[in-house]
């Protein structure tokens, strides 16, 4: 296997494993008598996180995946659109979530932030480290959107909603990847991802209801996606000239 095709083979294997895991986890729900939605989500994502940690430890890829106690906190402002999303989600919210929901949501979202950032902003960056920063960002965002789209097709959501979620994932993925490219760690992406998901899942009412129906979803996502995509493309453009071999221990600053 050539050095050019090997990273794409690793990526395809990871996406296939992720997809297969989703079906395996679903088969375990009735066996474990899991019926509550949040309980199912917690089990699914925490089992995946544990499996990922075990695999990384077995292969000695902890540092390569960006799991190092170091972070470039100057990248935090690059995530500003996520704050706008949170404000919009809670604008006009009808009710605050209960303490139990907040705790369960936090537990669930920590696992989501960890697994998705380690995979798509950790391993992907390591596998494709020989490419230019712009290409790495695009591959990271595209693969992130692709897995959301494929998993969405196996759900009961309307195609319009699934497509909207994939576009949202791509747009947000550009921002997360561009910020990650200025760091050597996935610590900040994990934290931002987890906090954003906690707020999104906890929000009740407001514009979060735009995802409730097939007809409302495209209009409700339009502003958010446009904002994310515009900022993500700007960060992609600002990523500068191609930089090779500057990953794993060295800054990818652009």
C-alpha positions in Angstrom: 0.0 0.0 0.0 1.5 3.3 -1.1 2.0 6.3 1.3 -0.6 8.2 -0.8 -3.4 5.7 -0.4 -2.7 4.5 3.1 -4.2 7.5 4.9 -7.4 7.2 2.9 -7.6 3.5 3.7 -7.3 4.3 7.4 -10.0 6.9 7.1 -12.3 4.5 5.2 -11.7 1.8 7.8 -12.5 4.2 10.6 -15.8 5.4 9.0 -16.8 1.8 8.3 -16.1 0.8 11.9 -18.0 3.8 13.2 -21.0 2.8 11.0 -20.8 -0.8 12.0 -20.6 0.1 15.7 -23.9 2.1 15.5 -25.7 -1.1 14.5 -24.0 -3.2 17.1 -24.9 -0.8 19.8 -28.5 -0.7 18.7 -28.7 -4.5 19.0 -27.6 -4.2 22.6 -30.4 -1.8 23.7 -33.1 -4.4 24.1 -30.7 -6.9 25.8 -29.8 -4.2 28.3 -33.4 -3.1 28.6 -32.5 0.5 27.6 -35.6 2.4 26.6 -35.1 6.0 27.8 -33.6 8.2 25.0 -30.8 9.8 27.0 -29.9 6.5 28.6 -29.5 5.0 25.1 -27.3 7.9 24.0 -25.1 7.7 27.1 -24.6 4.0 26.7 -23.9 4.3 23.0 -21.3 7.1 23.2 -19.6 6.0 26.4 -19.0 2.5 25.1 -17.6 4.0 21.9 -15.3 6.3 23.8 -14.0 3.4 26.0 -13.4 1.3 22.9 -11.6 4.2 21.2 -9.4 4.8 24.3 -8.5 1.1 24.4 -7.6 1.0 20.7 -5.5 4.1 21.0 -3.7 2.7 24.0 -3.1 -0.6 22.3 -1.7 1.0 19.2 0.3 3.7 21.1 -1.5 6.5 19.3 -2.5 8.7 22.2 -0.2 11.6 21.4 -0.7 11.2 17.6 -4.4 11.5 18.2 -3.8 14.9 19.9 -4.4 13.6 23.4 -1.7 15.7 25.1 -2.0 18.1 28.1 -1.3 21.1 26.1 -3.5 23.6 24.3 -3.3 26.8 22.4 -6.0 28.9 24.1 -5.5 31.7 21.7 -7.6 29.6 19.2 -10.7 29.8 21.4 -12.1 33.0 19.8 -12.1 31.2 16.4 -15.1 29.2 17.8 -17.3 32.4 18.3 -20.1 31.1 15.9 -20.8 28.4 18.5 -21.6 31.0 21.1 -24.0 32.6 18.6 -25.7 29.3 18.1 -26.2 28.8 21.9 -27.7 32.2 22.2 -30.1 31.6 19.4 -31.1 28.2 20.7 -32.0 29.6 24.1 -33.7 32.7 22.7 -37.4 32.3 23.6 -36.9 28.9 25.2 -40.0 27.8 27.0 -38.6 25.7 29.9 -35.3 25.0 31.5 -34.2 21.4 31.7 -34.3 19.5 35.0 -31.2 18.8 37.0 -31.4 15.1 36.0 -31.5 16.0 32.3 -28.6 18.4 32.6 -26.5 15.8 34.3 -27.3 13.1 31.8 -26.9 15.4 28.9 -23.4 16.5 30.2 -22.3 12.8 30.6 -23.5 12.1 27.1 -22.0 15.1 25.4 -18.6 14.6 27.0 -18.3 11.3 25.3 -19.5 12.7 22.0 -17.0 15.6 22.1 -14.2 13.2 23.0 -14.8 10.5 20.4 -15.6 12.8 17.4 -12.8 15.2 18.0 -10.2 12.5 18.6 -11.3 10.8 15.4 -11.9 13.7 13.0 -9.5 16.4 14.5 -7.0 14.0 16.0 -6.5 10.8 13.9 -7.4 12.4 10.6 -4.9 15.2 11.2 -2.2 12.6 12.0 -2.9 10.3 9.1 -2.9 13.1 6.5 0.0 15.1 8.1 2.0 15.0 4.8 -0.7 17.1 3.0 -1.2 20.8 3.1 -3.1 22.3 6.0 -6.0 23.3 3.7 -6.4 19.7 2.4 -6.3 18.3 5.9 -9.1 20.8 7.0 -11.2 19.8 4.0 -10.7 16.1 4.5 -11.6 16.4 8.2 -14.7 18.5 7.6 -15.9 16.3 4.7 -15.4 13.0 6.5 -17.2 14.5 9.6 -20.2 15.5 7.4 -20.2 12.2 5.6 -20.5 10.0 8.7 -23.3 12.3 10.0 -25.1 11.9 6.6 -24.7 8.1 6.5 -25.8 7.6 10.1 -28.7 9.9 9.5 -29.9 7.7 6.6 -30.3 4.8 9.0 -32.6 7.0 11.2 -36.2 8.0 10.8 -35.5 11.6 10.1 -36.7 13.1 6.8 -34.0 13.4 4.1 -34.1 17.2 4.3 -33.2 17.2 8.0 -30.4 14.6 7.4 -29.0 16.7 4.6 -29.2 19.8 6.7 -27.4 18.1 9.6 -24.6 17.0 7.2 -24.2 20.5 5.8 -24.1 21.8 9.4 -21.5 19.2 10.3 -19.4 20.2 7.3 -19.6 23.9 8.1 -18.9 23.5 11.8 -16.2 20.9 10.9 -14.3 23.5 8.9 -14.2 25.8 11.9 -13.1 23.0 14.3 -10.5 21.7 11.9 -9.1 25.2 11.1 -8.8 25.9 14.8 -7.3 22.5 15.4 -4.7 23.3 12.7 -3.3 26.0 15.0 -2.9 23.7 17.9 -1.1 20.4 18.7 -3.9 19.1 21.0 -7.6 18.3 20.8 -8.2 19.5 24.3 -10.0 22.7 23.2 -12.0 21.1 20.4 -13.2 18.5 22.8 -14.3 21.1 25.4 -16.0 23.4 22.8 -17.7 20.5 21.2 -19.0 19.1 24.5 -20.2 22.4 25.7 -22.0 23.2 22.4 -23.7 19.8 22.4 -24.7 20.2 26.1 -26.4 23.5 25.2 -28.0 22.2 22.0 -29.4 19.1 23.7 -30.6 21.0 26.8 -32.3 23.8 24.8 -36.1 23.6 24.9 -38.2 25.8 22.7 -36.6 28.7 20.8 -35.3 28.0 17.3 -34.4 24.4 18.4 -37.9 23.6 17.4 -37.1 24.4 13.7 -35.8 20.8 13.5 -39.2 19.4 14.5 -40.7 19.3 11.1 -39.6 18.5 7.5 -40.9 21.9 6.2 -39.3 24.0 8.9 -35.8 22.4 9.0 -34.3 24.1 5.9 -35.4 27.6 6.9 -34.4 27.1 10.5 -30.9 25.9 9.6 -30.3 28.5 6.8 -28.9 31.3 9.0 -26.8 29.1 11.2 -25.3 27.2 8.3 -24.6 30.3 6.3 -22.8 31.9 9.3 -20.8 28.7 10.0 -19.9 28.1 6.4 -18.9 31.7 5.7 -16.6 31.8 8.8 -15.3 28.3 8.1 -14.4 29.1 4.5 -12.7 32.3 5.6 -10.6 30.3 8.1 -9.8 27.8 5.4 -8.6 30.6 3.0 -6.6 32.1 5.9 -4.9 28.8 6.5 -2.2 30.0 4.1 0.4 28.3 2.0 0.8 24.5 2.0 2.8 23.4 5.0 4.1 19.8 5.1 5.4 17.6 7.8 4.5 20.0 10.7 2.3 17.7 12.8 2.8 15.5 15.8 4.7 17.7 18.3 5.1 20.8 16.2 2.6 23.6 15.7 0.4 23.7 12.6 0.0 27.5 13.2 -1.1 29.3 10.0 
